[in-house]
Amino acid sequence: MTPATCKLQHNFPRLLPFVLLMFLQAWQGCCHPQCLDYKPPFGPRQPLMFCKDYSKFGCCDLEKDEEISRRFYNIMANFDNSGYFTCGKYIRSILCQECSPYSAHLYDAEDANTPMRVLPGLCPDYCLDYWNQCRYTLSLLMEDLGNPQQFANLTATLEEDSKRFCDFLELKDKQYCYPNVLSNAELNANLGHVREDPEGCLELCLQEVANGLRNPVAMIHADDGTHRFFVAEQLGYVWVYLANGSRIDRPFLNLTEAVLTSPWAGDERGFLCIALHPRFTVVRKAYVYYSVSVKKKEMIRISEFTLLPHDDNQLDHSSERTILEVVEPASNHNGGQLLFGHDGYLYIFIGDGGRAGDPFGKFGNSQNKSTLLGKALRIDVEDNDLSAPYSIPPDNPFVEEKESRPEIYAYGVRNMWRCSIDRGDPVTDRGRGRMFCGDVGQNKYEEVDIIYKGGNYGWRAKEGFSCYDRKLCQNSSLDDILPIFAYPHKLGKSVTGGYIYRGCQMPNLNGLYIFGDFMSGRLMSLKENVSTGEWHYNEICMGRDQTCKFPKLINSYYKYIISFAEDEAGELYFLATGTPSATARGGVIYKIVDPSRRAPPGKCGIKPAPIKIKGKLIHFHPKEEFVINKKPTTTPVPRKTTTTKTPPKRKTTSIKIIKPPMPTRKSIRKTSVLLPTTATTTTTTTRKSPLTPTPAAETTRKTTIQTTRKPTTRKTPPPTTIPTIKATTTIKTPPATTISPTTIPTTVQRSTATIPARTTPTGRPTSAPVNSASSVHYLHTKSTPHTTVQSTLSSLNEPSSRPVHTSVRGEATSLKLGGFTFCAYFLLHILIAE
């Protein structure tokens, strides 16, 4: 027995879990439904008449289906009845693979930077059956793909040799080749639904929309057909972004001279929100919520501005009119939400006054209806040009109570951070008008509430579902409204309220309430059970590289989730930063994307209304590396270090496995094996507001392993009788040569894109149980060192050079050659080499 064999036997039990994990990742990494246009599959708006196998879900609409049908009948016109009966099923199946939800893999088109296959990849047995029954139809399938004479000479050589024939048509991945891809029950179990990881976490992707922002706290739209959106920074700027992603260089509003804030990380004061009048094109007014200091008193100010007469993208700064001011006893718990309800009234959400535990008065500010602190307010700002800044809606719940402020709509709130209005189901209109809010907790729980008129939301008597002030909690007159969901501080310590998805582009997400946590960077979702009214929790995680391998998509984001938003079409976004300081340009806006299903082509098209621009446009350039451009990385196996003498060095040779080249490739493509990466956990400190950071750090080590392998040989079965073709063509047979798939010409090419590289992210939030009291796995993130209150101003002016990202629980492995056989062969050689 050789020393290498002894070493392998000694170490193999220790390495066995790692080997099995690699096998699992190699199999799971390939699951990637994708169409030939590099987008997710969809459900056709009308049933397909020809490629009926893909009528419910695939990559063809009715127009494409009719095009394939015409190609089929043009080809079958060359056959007699016997040939039509024998070969029609093969021709139909091969042509219809353009409609398969896995068409990109069948045509080797998942990578937009490499040439496509001429025809879809077939399984070995199916290819041999096709060669035996209908080998001479290959030229008919390829005749419209290029020079007919060129393909005729090529196919004449292939058709006479089953090995060459199937080397050209086979797809080496036996799980994805046709027809095995249709019969794989595990692969197709949840096809078309939101992909979940083994722990039930919903795998979504992101698209970078804007960057370089200083703590972006709000994003809104005008609902005027222009599809532009307005982004507010904590420092006091509001910027206009057009539908094409460009930003106007002049701010929509600049209140930096008036806004009270600081560069300290975690300062909750500043410009906190903006809302446009629901009839903005006619009324042309905007309302803002910001912190201000007046005679050394800190207060919240709600102001009204009007647009400039001849510029729809800039407010008249001299038109400010104060609507409401509320004195703040402390610098935290400032609330910060403005929005217009479907009733046309302006809703204002104010915090409880700050400090901890709402210590003001006998019952605290939140339970005291004679103060506006700790309340949700509702006021009427219509037709106020010649009268008071606002009036009281006549149906406000406490108008008749003498000691209560008439502006109050709901009370008992602590520090609601980000609220939204449900647009309602696009078909049934169910849920329209519901108001969702995230209320930041004290020591134990964060909660999500639906706001009702006159409702008491329990603080400070309760925190989430549990009692905080025992005496108040036991008061029978409390009559509080419980949250629809509450989660413990093991999951996060500062909730950021989100939106119910009602957009068009991601039909799987309809009705899903998506929200997050500022401290942990966790993305979460709630889904209502319509029959019971209960809300079910699912965590949202970033899809593995293969899942998000679409153009422009990324699978990582900055940790500190400040706010959520929706655009005019109802698509969802969130705003995050890597450095939570009002002066650090680390803010990014991400669009949430479901890679498992899209809307049918043509259903969600928008045509932004034209708008006059004064000033220059700053075009958007994404900074994050697209998943489709990422290079696979690996983490080497840890080696034991000993104090024994180092043996003499011996020469090592690399293992090379020659990969059979694909059709029309000019060079052999390199594939990489991803070994599992490790992530360190991030510890967080208790926080009572949505703008306080926590330090964390993580490092990874990466190497790349390149592999190739030799093609396998095939036994040629005896030929069988081939159906006759009515229309014949004279073909010049070239001299006998060796045909290699790399020499086969094709006109199917795709453009390439060069994207700046960045550090590959690792680590992401882990899933959590529905029961908020249950134990959970803590979040794994990558972070840079963060500034504290004592940090200098200069260190906060720019974000860290190494961005903070939250990504997947472990990098996915991309292994497309030979499945388990190749993995075993490759690992065996590595272990022996050890």
Secondary structure as UniProt FT lines:
FT   HELIX           3..28
FT   TURN            29..30
FT   TURN            36..37
FT   HELIX           52..54
FT   HELIX           62..76
FT   TURN            77..78
FT   HELIX           81..95
FT   HELIX           96..99
FT   TURN            101..102
FT   HELIX           103..106
FT   TURN            107..108
FT   TURN            112..113
FT   HELIX           124..134
FT   HELIX           135..137
FT   HELIX           138..142
FT   TURN            143..144
FT   HELIX           148..158
FT   TURN            159..160
FT   HELIX           162..169
FT   TURN            174..176
FT   HELIX           180..183
FT   HELIX           185..188
FT   TURN            189..192
FT   TURN            198..199
FT   STRAND          202..213
FT   STRAND          216..221
FT   STRAND          229..233
FT   TURN            234..235
FT   STRAND          237..241
FT   TURN            243..244
FT   STRAND          247..248
FT   STRAND          253..254
FT   TURN            256..258
FT   TURN            265..266
FT   STRAND          271..276
FT   TURN            278..279
FT   HELIX           280..283
FT   STRAND          285..294
FT   TURN            295..296
FT   STRAND          297..308
FT   TURN            309..310
FT   STRAND          311..315
FT   HELIX           317..319
FT   STRAND          321..327
FT   STRAND          337..340
FT   TURN            342..343
FT   STRAND          346..350
FT   TURN            361..363
FT   TURN            366..367
FT   TURN            369..370
FT   TURN            373..374
FT   STRAND          375..380
FT   TURN            382..383
FT   TURN            385..386
FT   TURN            394..395
FT   TURN            397..400
FT   TURN            402..403
FT   TURN            406..407
FT   STRAND          408..411
FT   STRAND          416..421
FT   TURN            426..428
FT   TURN            430..433
FT   STRAND          435..439
FT   STRAND          445..450
FT   TURN            453..454
FT   TURN            459..461
FT   STRAND          462..463
FT   TURN            464..465
FT   STRAND          466..467
FT   HELIX           470..473
FT   TURN            476..477
FT   STRAND          485..488
FT   TURN            489..491
FT   STRAND          495..500
FT   HELIX           507..509
FT   TURN            510..511
FT   STRAND          512..517
FT   TURN            518..520
FT   STRAND          523..528
FT   TURN            530..532
FT   STRAND          535..542
FT   TURN            545..548
FT   TURN            551..552
FT   STRAND          560..566
FT   TURN            568..569
FT   STRAND          572..577
FT   TURN            582..583
FT   STRAND          587..593
FT   TURN            601..602
FT   STRAND          617..618
FT   HELIX           627..629
FT   TURN            663..664
FT   STRAND          671..672
FT   TURN            690..691
FT   STRAND          706..707
FT   HELIX           741..743
FT   TURN            772..773
FT   TURN            789..790
FT   HELIX           793..796
FT   STRAND          805..806
FT   HELIX           819..833
//
